[in-house]
């Protein structure tokens, strides 16, 4: 008996019926997912495909750029210490900042995200916006002067954050793959490299520490648990603060663009939607509920969008 005949026998009789049924079920699920994605993309169209629509809405207004880091300017990686931005993306962000005030808004500590980005002409809002500093030098090709900005609304929580960090490191040490990151005004417990069967136990370990700290709150991001001071401050508040610092708080001719991929970015998207000013762009390969108006699939598309904005601005200036 040849291998070919053996293969034919495998799909005969009851087994063939089972395979066909499984194929039909998987096809149904695939079609259902496609339909879900089609509905979602109609509601949150690609910012690249709708680029002319976006630039038309911003024409005659001052664009201000807000960019998340992980998953937006750099890919999501297993080891958060290795989430490096490549030189091509860095040049794209630098070029954008030469034309528009630009801020990085990240859950990382401000110092850490600055070491990744390495651009001194930007505003940096670390720890989910709880640690904000203005640029160290003026950006090229712009008359905007760097403003001495330093804002840390959760400063009094620093001793508590340090204490909880030490406890969490000791507590999760027994969970292989778990990593606790100190982001100065907040903490991140990464579980991307943890066995999924141990996720629940890891969450219990974290909660066992936090039960003694009612002034801290726990939220979840992309395979990360975030511990932050329980104050009314988030990336949306950071966006508003930066607009005010730039002198744009009450101006109608300002067009903020916020690009991010995480649940924590939704606070900023919601601010823009509620203000009916500017746009939010979600970076995601899968449909998800969002307050953003547009979408991009991955950092490579973010870079393409940033390049497009720069070229559009250059062309607009040449037409004046």
TORKOL-4160 file (C-alpha; in steps of 0.2 Angstrom, whole numbers, padded with zeros to 4 digits, m for minus):
320
<pt num="1" X="0000" Y="0000" Z="0000"/>
<pt num="2" X="0007" Y="0017" Z="m0005"/>
<pt num="3" X="0007" Y="0032" Z="0006"/>
<pt num="4" X="m0005" Y="0040" Z="m0006"/>
<pt num="5" X="m0018" Y="0027" Z="m0004"/>
<pt num="6" X="m0016" Y="0027" Z="0015"/>
<pt num="7" X="m0019" Y="0046" Z="0015"/>
<pt num="8" X="m0035" Y="0042" Z="0005"/>
<pt num="9" X="m0041" Y="0030" Z="0017"/>
<pt num="10" X="m0039" Y="0043" Z="0031"/>
<pt num="11" X="m0053" Y="0054" Z="0024"/>
<pt num="12" X="m0066" Y="0040" Z="0020"/>
<pt num="13" X="m0081" Y="0035" Z="0031"/>
<pt num="14" X="m0085" Y="0043" Z="0048"/>
<pt num="15" X="m0068" Y="0052" Z="0049"/>
<pt num="16" X="m0071" Y="0061" Z="0033"/>
<pt num="17" X="m0088" Y="0067" Z="0039"/>
<pt num="18" X="m0080" Y="0073" Z="0055"/>
<pt num="19" X="m0066" Y="0082" Z="0045"/>
<pt num="20" X="m0079" Y="0090" Z="0034"/>
<pt num="21" X="m0089" Y="0096" Z="0049"/>
<pt num="22" X="m0074" Y="0103" Z="0057"/>
<pt num="23" X="m0069" Y="0112" Z="0041"/>
<pt num="24" X="m0087" Y="0119" Z="0040"/>
<pt num="25" X="m0087" Y="0125" Z="0058"/>
<pt num="26" X="m0070" Y="0133" Z="0056"/>
<pt num="27" X="m0075" Y="0142" Z="0040"/>
<pt num="28" X="m0091" Y="0148" Z="0049"/>
<pt num="29" X="m0080" Y="0156" Z="0063"/>
<pt num="30" X="m0068" Y="0163" Z="0050"/>
<pt num="31" X="m0082" Y="0171" Z="0041"/>
<pt num="32" X="m0089" Y="0178" Z="0057"/>
<pt num="33" X="m0073" Y="0185" Z="0062"/>
<pt num="34" X="m0071" Y="0193" Z="0044"/>
<pt num="35" X="m0088" Y="0201" Z="0046"/>
<pt num="36" X="m0084" Y="0208" Z="0064"/>
<pt num="37" X="m0068" Y="0215" Z="0057"/>
<pt num="38" X="m0077" Y="0223" Z="0042"/>
<pt num="39" X="m0090" Y="0231" Z="0054"/>
<pt num="40" X="m0076" Y="0237" Z="0065"/>
<pt num="41" X="m0065" Y="0244" Z="0051"/>
<pt num="42" X="m0080" Y="0254" Z="0044"/>
<pt num="43" X="m0082" Y="0262" Z="0061"/>
<pt num="44" X="m0063" Y="0264" Z="0063"/>
<pt num="45" X="m0056" Y="0266" Z="0046"/>
<pt num="46" X="m0037" Y="0266" Z="0042"/>
<pt num="47" X="m0029" Y="0282" Z="0045"/>
<pt num="48" X="m0018" Y="0279" Z="0029"/>
<pt num="49" X="m0033" Y="0276" Z="0018"/>
<pt num="50" X="m0042" Y="0291" Z="0025"/>
<pt num="51" X="m0026" Y="0302" Z="0025"/>
<pt num="52" X="m0034" Y="0316" Z="0014"/>
<pt num="53" X="m0049" Y="0316" Z="0025"/>
<pt num="54" X="m0038" Y="0319" Z="0041"/>
<pt num="55" X="m0027" Y="0332" Z="0033"/>
<pt num="56" X="m0043" Y="0341" Z="0026"/>
<pt num="57" X="m0050" Y="0342" Z="0044"/>
<pt num="58" X="m0033" Y="0349" Z="0050"/>
<pt num="59" X="m0030" Y="0362" Z="0037"/>
<pt num="60" X="m0028" Y="0379" Z="0044"/>
<pt num="61" X="m0025" Y="0372" Z="0061"/>
<pt num="62" X="m0010" Y="0369" Z="0072"/>
<pt num="63" X="m0007" Y="0350" Z="0073"/>
<pt num="64" X="0000" Y="0344" Z="0090"/>
<pt num="65" X="0006" Y="0326" Z="0090"/>
<pt num="66" X="0005" Y="0314" Z="0105"/>
<pt num="67" X="0013" Y="0296" Z="0103"/>
<pt num="68" X="0012" Y="0281" Z="0114"/>
<pt num="69" X="0028" Y="0271" Z="0114"/>
<pt num="70" X="0027" Y="0252" Z="0116"/>
<pt num="71" X="0016" Y="0245" Z="0102"/>
<pt num="72" X="0016" Y="0261" Z="0093"/>
<pt num="73" X="0033" Y="0267" Z="0090"/>
<pt num="74" X="0041" Y="0250" Z="0094"/>
<pt num="75" X="0035" Y="0232" Z="0093"/>
<pt num="76" X="0028" Y="0223" Z="0108"/>
<pt num="77" X="0042" Y="0211" Z="0113"/>
<pt num="78" X="0044" Y="0198" Z="0127"/>
<pt num="79" X="0057" Y="0207" Z="0136"/>
<pt num="80" X="0051" Y="0225" Z="0140"/>
<pt num="81" X="0070" Y="0231" Z="0142"/>
<pt num="82" X="0073" Y="0226" Z="0123"/>
<pt num="83" X="0058" Y="0237" Z="0116"/>
<pt num="84" X="0070" Y="0247" Z="0105"/>
<pt num="85" X="0065" Y="0260" Z="0092"/>
<pt num="86" X="0074" Y="0258" Z="0076"/>
<pt num="87" X="0083" Y="0272" Z="0068"/>
<pt num="88" X="0070" Y="0274" Z="0054"/>
<pt num="89" X="0056" Y="0276" Z="0066"/>
<pt num="90" X="0067" Y="0289" Z="0076"/>
<pt num="91" X="0070" Y="0299" Z="0060"/>
<pt num="92" X="0051" Y="0299" Z="0057"/>
<pt num="93" X="0047" Y="0305" Z="0074"/>
<pt num="94" X="0061" Y="0318" Z="0073"/>
<pt num="95" X="0055" Y="0325" Z="0057"/>
<pt num="96" X="0037" Y="0326" Z="0064"/>
<pt num="97" X="0044" Y="0336" Z="0079"/>
<pt num="98" X="0052" Y="0348" Z="0067"/>
<pt num="99" X="0035" Y="0353" Z="0060"/>
<pt num="100" X="0023" Y="0350" Z="0075"/>
<pt num="101" X="0025" Y="0350" Z="0094"/>
<pt num="102" X="0027" Y="0332" Z="0098"/>
<pt num="103" X="0025" Y="0322" Z="0115"/>
<pt num="104" X="0028" Y="0304" Z="0120"/>
<pt num="105" X="0015" Y="0298" Z="0132"/>
<pt num="106" X="0020" Y="0282" Z="0140"/>
<pt num="107" X="0017" Y="0270" Z="0154"/>
<pt num="108" X="0036" Y="0268" Z="0156"/>
<pt num="109" X="0046" Y="0280" Z="0167"/>
<pt num="110" X="0050" Y="0296" Z="0159"/>
<pt num="111" X="0069" Y="0293" Z="0160"/>
<pt num="112" X="0067" Y="0275" Z="0152"/>
<pt num="113" X="0057" Y="0280" Z="0137"/>
<pt num="114" X="0069" Y="0295" Z="0134"/>
<pt num="115" X="0083" Y="0282" Z="0133"/>
<pt num="116" X="0073" Y="0273" Z="0120"/>
<pt num="117" X="0068" Y="0288" Z="0110"/>
<pt num="118" X="0084" Y="0298" Z="0112"/>
<pt num="119" X="0076" Y="0315" Z="0105"/>
<pt num="120" X="0078" Y="0330" Z="0116"/>
<pt num="121" X="0066" Y="0341" Z="0107"/>
<pt num="122" X="0051" Y="0332" Z="0112"/>
<pt num="123" X="0039" Y="0333" Z="0127"/>
<pt num="124" X="0039" Y="0317" Z="0138"/>
<pt num="125" X="0025" Y="0311" Z="0149"/>
<pt num="126" X="0030" Y="0295" Z="0158"/>
<pt num="127" X="0021" Y="0284" Z="0171"/>
<pt num="128" X="0005" Y="0286" Z="0161"/>
<pt num="129" X="0007" Y="0305" Z="0161"/>
<pt num="130" X="0011" Y="0307" Z="0180"/>
<pt num="131" X="0029" Y="0313" Z="0176"/>
<pt num="132" X="0030" Y="0327" Z="0163"/>
<pt num="133" X="0045" Y="0337" Z="0156"/>
<pt num="134" X="0046" Y="0349" Z="0142"/>
<pt num="135" X="0060" Y="0348" Z="0128"/>
<pt num="136" X="0078" Y="0351" Z="0132"/>
<pt num="137" X="0081" Y="0360" Z="0116"/>
<pt num="138" X="0071" Y="0369" Z="0102"/>
<pt num="139" X="0066" Y="0358" Z="0088"/>
<pt num="140" X="0073" Y="0363" Z="0070"/>
<pt num="141" X="0062" Y="0372" Z="0058"/>
<pt num="142" X="0050" Y="0379" Z="0071"/>
<pt num="143" X="0049" Y="0395" Z="0081"/>
<pt num="144" X="0042" Y="0386" Z="0096"/>
<pt num="145" X="0053" Y="0389" Z="0111"/>
<pt num="146" X="0056" Y="0375" Z="0123"/>
<pt num="147" X="0046" Y="0378" Z="0139"/>
<pt num="148" X="0052" Y="0373" Z="0156"/>
<pt num="149" X="0038" Y="0361" Z="0161"/>
<pt num="150" X="0040" Y="0348" Z="0175"/>
<pt num="151" X="0024" Y="0341" Z="0182"/>
<pt num="152" X="0023" Y="0327" Z="0194"/>
<pt num="153" X="0005" Y="0325" Z="0202"/>
<pt num="154" X="0009" Y="0309" Z="0211"/>
<pt num="155" X="0025" Y="0314" Z="0219"/>
<pt num="156" X="0019" Y="0311" Z="0237"/>
<pt num="157" X="0017" Y="0292" Z="0232"/>
<pt num="158" X="0035" Y="0289" Z="0228"/>
<pt num="159" X="0040" Y="0281" Z="0245"/>
<pt num="160" X="0024" Y="0270" Z="0243"/>
<pt num="161" X="0028" Y="0265" Z="0226"/>
<pt num="162" X="0046" Y="0260" Z="0230"/>
<pt num="163" X="0040" Y="0250" Z="0245"/>
<pt num="164" X="0027" Y="0240" Z="0235"/>
<pt num="165" X="0040" Y="0237" Z="0221"/>
<pt num="166" X="0051" Y="0228" Z="0233"/>
<pt num="167" X="0037" Y="0218" Z="0240"/>
<pt num="168" X="0031" Y="0213" Z="0222"/>
<pt num="169" X="0048" Y="0208" Z="0217"/>
<pt num="170" X="0049" Y="0196" Z="0231"/>
<pt num="171" X="0031" Y="0190" Z="0229"/>
<pt num="172" X="0032" Y="0185" Z="0211"/>
<pt num="173" X="0050" Y="0178" Z="0211"/>
<pt num="174" X="0042" Y="0161" Z="0212"/>
<pt num="175" X="0033" Y="0163" Z="0195"/>
<pt num="176" X="0044" Y="0160" Z="0180"/>
<pt num="177" X="0044" Y="0173" Z="0167"/>
<pt num="178" X="0036" Y="0186" Z="0178"/>
<pt num="179" X="0045" Y="0203" Z="0178"/>
<pt num="180" X="0041" Y="0219" Z="0189"/>
<pt num="181" X="0046" Y="0235" Z="0181"/>
<pt num="182" X="0048" Y="0251" Z="0191"/>
<pt num="183" X="0041" Y="0266" Z="0181"/>
<pt num="184" X="0044" Y="0278" Z="0195"/>
<pt num="185" X="0026" Y="0284" Z="0198"/>
<pt num="186" X="0019" Y="0267" Z="0193"/>
<pt num="187" X="0023" Y="0249" Z="0193"/>
<pt num="188" X="0021" Y="0236" Z="0179"/>
<pt num="189" X="0020" Y="0217" Z="0182"/>
<pt num="190" X="0024" Y="0209" Z="0165"/>
<pt num="191" X="0017" Y="0191" Z="0162"/>
<pt num="192" X="0020" Y="0189" Z="0143"/>
<pt num="193" X="0032" Y="0176" Z="0147"/>
<pt num="194" X="0022" Y="0167" Z="0160"/>
<pt num="195" X="0013" Y="0151" Z="0158"/>
<pt num="196" X="m0005" Y="0155" Z="0154"/>
<pt num="197" X="m0010" Y="0142" Z="0167"/>
<pt num="198" X="m0001" Y="0153" Z="0180"/>
<pt num="199" X="m0009" Y="0170" Z="0176"/>
<pt num="200" X="m0022" Y="0168" Z="0189"/>
<pt num="201" X="m0010" Y="0163" Z="0203"/>
<pt num="202" X="0001" Y="0178" Z="0198"/>
<pt num="203" X="m0014" Y="0190" Z="0199"/>
<pt num="204" X="m0018" Y="0183" Z="0216"/>
<pt num="205" X="0000" Y="0186" Z="0221"/>
<pt num="206" X="m0001" Y="0204" Z="0216"/>
<pt num="207" X="m0018" Y="0207" Z="0224"/>
<pt num="208" X="m0011" Y="0200" Z="0240"/>
<pt num="209" X="0002" Y="0214" Z="0241"/>
<pt num="210" X="m0010" Y="0228" Z="0235"/>
<pt num="211" X="m0024" Y="0224" Z="0248"/>
<pt num="212" X="m0013" Y="0234" Z="0261"/>
<pt num="213" X="m0012" Y="0249" Z="0249"/>
<pt num="214" X="m0030" Y="0256" Z="0246"/>
<pt num="215" X="m0022" Y="0272" Z="0238"/>
<pt num="216" X="m0016" Y="0261" Z="0224"/>
<pt num="217" X="m0026" Y="0254" Z="0209"/>
<pt num="218" X="m0024" Y="0240" Z="0198"/>
<pt num="219" X="m0027" Y="0240" Z="0179"/>
<pt num="220" X="m0023" Y="0228" Z="0165"/>
<pt num="221" X="m0014" Y="0231" Z="0149"/>
<pt num="222" X="m0007" Y="0220" Z="0135"/>
<pt num="223" X="m0001" Y="0205" Z="0146"/>
<pt num="224" X="0004" Y="0217" Z="0160"/>
<pt num="225" X="m0004" Y="0222" Z="0176"/>
<pt num="226" X="m0002" Y="0241" Z="0180"/>
<pt num="227" X="m0001" Y="0248" Z="0198"/>
<pt num="228" X="m0004" Y="0267" Z="0199"/>
<pt num="229" X="m0009" Y="0279" Z="0213"/>
<pt num="230" X="m0028" Y="0281" Z="0214"/>
<pt num="231" X="m0028" Y="0299" Z="0209"/>
<pt num="232" X="m0038" Y="0307" Z="0195"/>
<pt num="233" X="m0024" Y="0308" Z="0183"/>
<pt num="234" X="m0021" Y="0298" Z="0167"/>
<pt num="235" X="m0015" Y="0300" Z="0149"/>
<pt num="236" X="m0031" Y="0310" Z="0145"/>
<pt num="237" X="m0026" Y="0322" Z="0159"/>
<pt num="238" X="m0008" Y="0323" Z="0153"/>
<pt num="239" X="m0014" Y="0327" Z="0135"/>
<pt num="240" X="m0025" Y="0342" Z="0142"/>
<pt num="241" X="m0010" Y="0348" Z="0153"/>
<pt num="242" X="0002" Y="0348" Z="0138"/>
<pt num="243" X="m0010" Y="0357" Z="0127"/>
<pt num="244" X="m0012" Y="0370" Z="0141"/>
<pt num="245" X="0007" Y="0371" Z="0143"/>
<pt num="246" X="0009" Y="0374" Z="0125"/>
<pt num="247" X="m0004" Y="0388" Z="0126"/>
<pt num="248" X="m0017" Y="0379" Z="0116"/>
<pt num="249" X="m0030" Y="0374" Z="0129"/>
<pt num="250" X="m0044" Y="0386" Z="0124"/>
<pt num="251" X="m0040" Y="0388" Z="0105"/>
<pt num="252" X="m0052" Y="0381" Z="0092"/>
<pt num="253" X="m0038" Y="0381" Z="0078"/>
<pt num="254" X="m0028" Y="0367" Z="0086"/>
<pt num="255" X="m0029" Y="0349" Z="0080"/>
<pt num="256" X="m0022" Y="0336" Z="0092"/>
<pt num="257" X="m0017" Y="0319" Z="0085"/>
<pt num="258" X="m0015" Y="0305" Z="0098"/>
<pt num="259" X="m0009" Y="0288" Z="0092"/>
<pt num="260" X="m0008" Y="0273" Z="0104"/>
<pt num="261" X="m0011" Y="0255" Z="0105"/>
<pt num="262" X="m0015" Y="0251" Z="0124"/>
<pt num="263" X="m0031" Y="0252" Z="0135"/>
<pt num="264" X="m0023" Y="0266" Z="0144"/>
<pt num="265" X="m0023" Y="0277" Z="0128"/>
<pt num="266" X="m0042" Y="0276" Z="0128"/>
<pt num="267" X="m0043" Y="0290" Z="0141"/>
<pt num="268" X="m0034" Y="0302" Z="0129"/>
<pt num="269" X="m0045" Y="0296" Z="0114"/>
<pt num="270" X="m0060" Y="0300" Z="0125"/>
<pt num="271" X="m0054" Y="0317" Z="0129"/>
<pt num="272" X="m0052" Y="0321" Z="0110"/>
<pt num="273" X="m0069" Y="0313" Z="0106"/>
<pt num="274" X="m0078" Y="0323" Z="0120"/>
<pt num="275" X="m0069" Y="0339" Z="0115"/>
<pt num="276" X="m0074" Y="0336" Z="0096"/>
<pt num="277" X="m0056" Y="0342" Z="0093"/>
<pt num="278" X="m0042" Y="0332" Z="0084"/>
<pt num="279" X="m0042" Y="0313" Z="0082"/>
<pt num="280" X="m0037" Y="0297" Z="0090"/>
<pt num="281" X="m0029" Y="0283" Z="0081"/>
<pt num="282" X="m0029" Y="0266" Z="0088"/>
<pt num="283" X="m0014" Y="0254" Z="0083"/>
<pt num="284" X="m0022" Y="0236" Z="0083"/>
<pt num="285" X="m0022" Y="0221" Z="0072"/>
<pt num="286" X="m0039" Y="0215" Z="0079"/>
<pt num="287" X="m0056" Y="0224" Z="0082"/>
<pt num="288" X="m0058" Y="0231" Z="0099"/>
<pt num="289" X="m0069" Y="0244" Z="0108"/>
<pt num="290" X="m0061" Y="0261" Z="0106"/>
<pt num="291" X="m0064" Y="0280" Z="0107"/>
<pt num="292" X="m0052" Y="0282" Z="0093"/>
<pt num="293" X="m0059" Y="0288" Z="0076"/>
<pt num="294" X="m0046" Y="0279" Z="0065"/>
<pt num="295" X="m0034" Y="0264" Z="0066"/>
<pt num="296" X="m0017" Y="0258" Z="0060"/>
<pt num="297" X="m0012" Y="0240" Z="0061"/>
<pt num="298" X="0006" Y="0241" Z="0067"/>
<pt num="299" X="0021" Y="0253" Z="0070"/>
<pt num="300" X="0026" Y="0251" Z="0052"/>
<pt num="301" X="0010" Y="0260" Z="0047"/>
<pt num="302" X="0012" Y="0273" Z="0061"/>
<pt num="303" X="0029" Y="0277" Z="0053"/>
<pt num="304" X="0021" Y="0278" Z="0036"/>
<pt num="305" X="0007" Y="0290" Z="0043"/>
<pt num="306" X="0021" Y="0301" Z="0051"/>
<pt num="307" X="0030" Y="0302" Z="0035"/>
<pt num="308" X="0014" Y="0307" Z="0026"/>
<pt num="309" X="0011" Y="0321" Z="0038"/>
<pt num="310" X="0028" Y="0328" Z="0036"/>
<pt num="311" X="0027" Y="0328" Z="0017"/>
<pt num="312" X="0009" Y="0335" Z="0017"/>
<pt num="313" X="0015" Y="0349" Z="0028"/>
<pt num="314" X="0030" Y="0353" Z="0017"/>
<pt num="315" X="0019" Y="0354" Z="0002"/>
<pt num="316" X="0006" Y="0365" Z="0011"/>
<pt num="317" X="0020" Y="0377" Z="0016"/>
<pt num="318" X="0026" Y="0377" Z="m0002"/>
<pt num="319" X="0009" Y="0382" Z="m0008"/>
<pt num="320" X="0008" Y="0397" Z="0003"/>
